[in-house]
Amino acid sequence: MVTDTRLQAAKKVLDTYRLQLLNVPGVVSVEIGAESNEPVIRVGLTPWAGQVPQALSGVKISQRVCDIEPEFLVSMGSRINTKVGYGSAGFFTTFDGKPYLITCAHLWPDDAREGDALYATGKPIGRLERWVPFNSTVESDMSAVVVQNPSLINPTIVRAGGPIGIRRPRLGARVWKFGSTSGTSSGIVTGLYGSTFYPRTNAVVHNLFTVTDMTTRPGDSGGPVFEADGTVVGLISGGNGVAYCTDAVEGLSLLRFSTNTRLMTSGAPFRTPATRSDLWKLLLLPAIVGGVVYIVNKRR
């Protein structure tokens, strides 16, 4: 049996570090337990949780993996919604010890306020903290939401894996996107530092880059745009065929995030996703090969 004195001492330690532990990405719960008649801080976590210490102030940390249904987790590209519309989750960062979800600013209403809720699967997952208001001139289509329950996020790109970093888009580079409506598609970066007109609020949006041959649909806005190695370069803002995307580095700077801002990742291996055009090529290949064989045999 754990003595009451030791139990209360362990509780005091837990009360000191409770929020710090709960803010570790993937940590679901914390409590006091016992092992070999000694108090322990028991931490429930998901398989992709961040680093949890082995002990705090002499109290051992005991970790256990919890089962969470995948549909309740928010990944990069998952469907999200505000009170006026829906879009896609972009990417996750940490700054000053707080986890943030980065997505497009145009998903929020014109009268958005700090503290407005962002939802996923019908549950509030965070509160709006920083955004670029959509007035007559918009320097970046980006907003930052403080994640209130890090256990509900999985910082991987849907169907691709864990991202590896953030950088500016590069002319001529092939990039991919994942949106919650149209899924994966890719294209070539053909323009930088662009501007376009946003009709809903009669605003001109700046600091966009252009990607040709990229399929986007309503609801894809805010989804991540990334290169073949898993480096995030931006967010989907709009367009179709010719997509307009928000520069990730420029947007974070305008939201007053410093260079100490870190991209959250699960550590899951990244793989370049197959697009729908790639799948069609795979489906058509047997038919093409069969046709060539038929023609060759017929000429004999």
C-alpha positions as CSV (number, residue, x, y, z in Angstrom):
1,M,0.0,0.0,0.0
2,V,1.2,3.5,-0.8
3,T,1.3,5.6,2.4
4,D,-0.8,8.8,2.4
5,T,2.3,10.9,2.9
6,R,3.9,9.6,-0.3
7,L,0.6,9.8,-2.1
8,Q,0.2,13.5,-1.2
9,A,3.8,14.2,-2.1
10,A,3.3,12.7,-5.5
11,K,0.0,14.6,-6.0
12,K,1.9,17.8,-5.3
13,V,4.4,17.0,-8.0
14,L,1.6,16.1,-10.4
15,D,-0.3,19.4,-9.7
16,T,2.9,21.3,-10.5
17,Y,3.5,19.6,-13.9
18,R,0.0,18.6,-14.8
19,L,-0.5,21.2,-17.6
20,Q,3.0,20.7,-18.9
21,L,2.4,17.0,-19.3
22,L,-1.1,17.5,-20.9
23,N,0.5,19.9,-23.5
24,V,2.8,17.2,-24.8
25,P,1.4,16.2,-28.2
26,G,-0.3,12.8,-27.9
27,V,-0.7,12.8,-24.1
28,V,-4.3,11.8,-23.4
29,S,-4.5,11.7,-19.5
30,V,-2.4,11.9,-16.3
31,E,-3.1,10.4,-12.9
32,I,-1.4,9.0,-9.8
33,G,-1.0,5.2,-9.7
34,A,1.2,2.7,-7.8
35,E,3.9,0.3,-8.7
36,S,5.6,-1.9,-6.1
37,N,4.0,0.1,-3.3
38,E,5.5,3.3,-4.7
39,P,3.5,6.2,-6.2
40,V,3.9,6.9,-9.9
41,I,2.6,9.5,-12.3
42,R,0.8,7.4,-14.9
43,V,0.6,9.0,-18.3
44,G,-1.8,7.8,-21.0
45,L,-0.6,8.5,-24.5
46,T,-1.0,7.7,-28.2
47,P,1.6,5.8,-30.2
48,W,2.9,9.0,-31.8
49,A,3.1,11.0,-28.6
50,G,6.0,13.4,-28.0
51,Q,8.8,12.9,-25.5
52,V,7.6,12.4,-21.9
53,P,10.2,12.6,-19.0
54,Q,11.1,9.4,-17.1
55,A,10.6,11.1,-13.7
56,L,9.6,14.5,-12.1
57,S,11.0,15.6,-8.8
58,G,11.8,12.0,-7.8
59,V,8.4,10.6,-8.8
60,K,8.6,7.9,-11.5
61,I,6.6,8.4,-14.8
62,S,4.7,5.3,-16.0
63,Q,3.5,5.4,-19.6
64,R,0.7,3.4,-21.2
65,V,-0.6,3.5,-24.7
66,C,-4.3,4.4,-25.1
67,D,-6.7,3.4,-27.9
68,I,-8.2,6.4,-29.7
69,E,-10.4,6.0,-32.7
70,P,-8.6,7.4,-35.9
71,E,-11.7,9.4,-37.0
72,F,-11.4,11.6,-33.9
73,L,-7.9,12.6,-34.6
74,V,-7.0,15.8,-36.6
75,S,-4.2,15.4,-39.1
76,M,-2.7,17.7,-41.7
77,G,-5.5,17.9,-44.3
78,S,-8.4,16.8,-42.1
79,R,-11.8,18.5,-42.3
80,I,-12.2,21.4,-39.9
81,N,-14.9,24.1,-39.6
82,T,-15.6,27.5,-38.1
83,K,-19.1,28.8,-37.3
84,V,-19.4,30.0,-40.9
85,G,-17.7,27.5,-43.1
86,Y,-15.4,24.5,-43.5
87,G,-11.9,23.8,-44.7
88,S,-8.8,21.7,-44.1
89,A,-6.2,21.6,-41.3
90,G,-2.8,22.9,-42.5
91,F,0.1,22.1,-40.3
92,F,1.0,22.1,-36.6
93,T,3.6,24.2,-34.8
94,T,4.8,24.9,-31.3
95,F,5.8,28.4,-30.0
96,D,6.4,29.5,-26.5
97,G,5.4,26.0,-25.3
98,K,2.0,26.1,-26.9
99,P,0.8,23.9,-29.8
100,Y,-0.9,25.7,-32.8
101,L,-2.9,24.6,-35.8
102,I,-2.1,26.8,-38.8
103,T,-4.8,27.2,-41.5
104,C,-6.3,29.8,-43.8
105,A,-7.7,33.1,-42.4
106,H,-10.5,33.3,-44.9
107,L,-12.3,30.4,-43.2
108,W,-13.2,32.8,-40.3
109,P,-16.1,35.2,-40.4
110,D,-15.5,38.9,-41.1
111,D,-16.2,39.7,-37.4
112,A,-13.9,37.0,-36.0
113,R,-12.6,37.5,-32.5
114,E,-9.7,36.1,-30.5
115,G,-11.0,33.0,-28.7
116,D,-13.4,31.9,-31.5
117,A,-13.7,28.1,-31.6
118,L,-12.4,25.8,-34.3
119,Y,-14.1,22.4,-34.7
120,A,-13.3,19.0,-36.0
121,T,-15.6,16.0,-36.0
122,G,-18.1,18.1,-34.1
123,K,-15.8,18.8,-31.3
124,P,-13.9,22.1,-30.4
125,I,-10.2,21.5,-30.8
126,G,-8.8,25.0,-30.4
127,R,-9.3,28.8,-30.1
128,L,-8.3,31.5,-32.6
129,E,-5.4,33.5,-31.4
130,R,-3.7,35.1,-34.4
131,W,-4.9,35.9,-37.9
132,V,-4.7,38.4,-40.7
133,P,-8.1,40.2,-41.0
134,F,-9.7,40.1,-44.4
135,N,-10.1,43.8,-45.1
136,S,-9.3,45.7,-48.3
137,T,-5.6,44.5,-48.4
138,V,-4.6,41.2,-46.9
139,E,-0.9,40.4,-46.6
140,S,-1.3,36.7,-45.9
141,D,-4.2,34.2,-45.9
142,M,-3.2,32.6,-42.6
143,S,-4.5,32.1,-39.1
144,A,-3.2,30.4,-35.9
145,V,-5.4,28.4,-33.6
146,V,-4.2,27.3,-30.1
147,V,-4.8,23.6,-29.8
148,Q,-6.6,23.0,-26.5
149,N,-6.4,19.2,-26.4
150,P,-3.2,18.0,-28.1
151,S,-4.3,14.4,-27.6
152,L,-6.8,15.0,-30.5
153,I,-4.2,15.8,-33.1
154,N,-1.9,13.6,-35.2
155,P,0.8,15.8,-36.8
156,T,1.1,13.8,-40.0
157,I,0.0,14.6,-43.6
158,V,-3.0,12.4,-44.5
159,R,-1.8,9.5,-46.8
160,A,1.8,10.8,-46.7
161,G,3.3,10.6,-43.2
162,G,5.3,13.0,-41.0
163,P,6.5,16.3,-42.4
164,I,10.2,17.2,-41.9
165,G,10.3,21.0,-42.0
166,I,9.1,24.3,-43.4
167,R,10.7,26.5,-46.2
168,R,9.7,29.0,-48.8
169,P,8.3,27.7,-52.2
170,R,10.7,27.4,-55.1
171,L,10.0,28.2,-58.7
172,G,9.9,25.1,-60.9
173,A,9.5,22.7,-57.9
174,R,6.8,20.0,-58.0
175,V,4.6,20.2,-54.9
176,W,1.7,18.2,-53.5
177,K,-1.4,19.2,-51.5
178,F,-3.9,17.3,-49.4
179,G,-7.4,18.8,-49.0
180,S,-10.3,17.3,-47.1
181,T,-12.5,17.5,-50.3
182,S,-10.4,16.5,-53.2
183,G,-7.6,14.6,-51.5
184,T,-4.1,14.5,-53.1
185,S,-3.0,16.3,-56.2
186,S,0.3,17.8,-57.5
187,G,1.5,20.6,-59.7
188,I,4.5,22.9,-60.5
189,V,5.2,26.2,-58.8
190,T,5.1,28.8,-61.6
191,G,4.8,32.1,-59.7
192,L,5.9,33.7,-56.4
193,Y,4.9,36.8,-54.5
194,G,1.5,36.9,-56.3
195,S,-1.8,38.7,-55.5
196,T,-5.4,37.8,-56.3
197,F,-8.8,39.2,-55.7
198,Y,-11.0,37.6,-53.0
199,P,-14.6,38.3,-53.9
200,R,-16.4,37.5,-50.6
201,T,-14.9,40.4,-48.8
202,N,-13.7,42.5,-51.8
203,A,-10.1,42.0,-50.6
204,V,-6.8,41.7,-52.5
205,V,-4.7,38.9,-51.0
206,H,-0.9,39.2,-51.3
207,N,2.1,36.9,-50.8
208,L,0.7,33.9,-52.7
209,F,2.5,31.5,-54.9
210,T,0.9,29.8,-58.0
211,V,0.8,26.1,-58.7
212,T,-0.4,24.9,-62.2
213,D,-2.2,21.6,-62.9
214,M,-3.3,21.3,-59.2
215,T,-6.9,20.2,-58.5
216,T,-8.6,22.0,-55.6
217,R,-12.2,22.1,-54.5
218,P,-14.3,24.0,-51.9
219,G,-13.2,22.7,-48.5
220,D,-9.6,22.1,-49.5
221,S,-8.7,25.7,-48.3
222,G,-6.1,25.6,-45.5
223,G,-4.8,22.2,-46.4
224,P,-1.0,21.7,-46.5
225,V,1.2,22.1,-49.6
226,F,4.5,20.3,-49.5
227,E,7.4,19.1,-51.5
228,A,8.4,15.5,-52.3
229,D,10.6,15.2,-49.2
230,G,7.9,16.2,-46.8
231,T,8.9,19.9,-46.4
232,V,5.8,22.1,-46.0
233,V,5.9,25.2,-48.2
234,G,2.3,26.6,-47.8
235,L,-1.4,26.3,-47.6
236,I,-4.1,26.0,-50.2
237,S,-6.0,29.3,-50.5
238,G,-8.1,28.9,-53.7
239,G,-8.3,28.3,-57.4
240,N,-8.6,25.1,-59.4
241,G,-6.2,24.0,-62.2
242,V,-4.2,27.0,-61.3
243,A,-4.1,27.0,-57.5
244,Y,-3.2,30.0,-55.3
245,C,-1.3,29.1,-52.2
246,T,-0.2,30.9,-49.0
247,D,3.6,31.1,-48.4
248,A,4.1,29.3,-45.1
249,V,7.3,31.2,-44.1
250,E,5.9,34.6,-45.0
251,G,2.6,33.9,-43.2
252,L,4.2,32.8,-40.0
253,S,6.3,35.9,-40.0
254,L,3.3,38.2,-40.5
255,L,1.6,36.4,-37.6
256,R,4.6,37.4,-35.4
257,F,5.9,33.9,-34.9
258,S,9.7,34.0,-34.5
259,T,12.3,31.7,-36.0
260,N,12.0,29.6,-32.8
261,T,8.6,28.3,-34.1
262,R,8.9,24.5,-34.6
263,L,7.0,22.3,-36.9
264,M,5.2,19.5,-35.0
265,T,5.7,16.0,-36.5
266,S,4.9,12.5,-35.4
267,G,8.2,11.0,-36.5
268,A,6.2,8.7,-38.9
269,P,8.1,8.1,-42.1
270,F,7.2,10.3,-45.1
271,R,6.3,8.9,-48.5
272,T,5.4,11.0,-51.5
273,P,1.7,10.4,-52.1
274,A,0.2,9.0,-55.3
275,T,-2.1,11.4,-57.0
276,R,-5.2,10.4,-58.9
277,S,-3.4,10.9,-62.2
278,D,-0.7,8.5,-61.0
279,L,-3.4,5.9,-60.1
280,W,-4.9,6.3,-63.6
281,K,-1.5,5.7,-65.1
282,L,-1.2,2.5,-63.1
283,L,-4.7,1.4,-64.2
284,L,-4.1,2.2,-67.8
285,L,-0.6,0.6,-68.0
286,P,-1.8,-3.0,-68.3
287,A,-4.2,-2.0,-71.1
288,I,-1.4,-0.2,-72.9
289,V,1.0,-3.1,-72.6
290,G,-1.8,-5.5,-73.7
291,G,-2.5,-3.4,-76.7
292,V,1.1,-3.2,-77.8
293,V,1.4,-7.0,-77.4
294,Y,-1.8,-7.5,-79.5
295,I,-0.5,-5.3,-82.3
296,V,2.9,-7.0,-82.4
297,N,1.3,-10.5,-82.5
298,K,-1.1,-9.4,-85.2
299,R,1.7,-8.2,-87.5
300,R,3.5,-11.5,-87.2
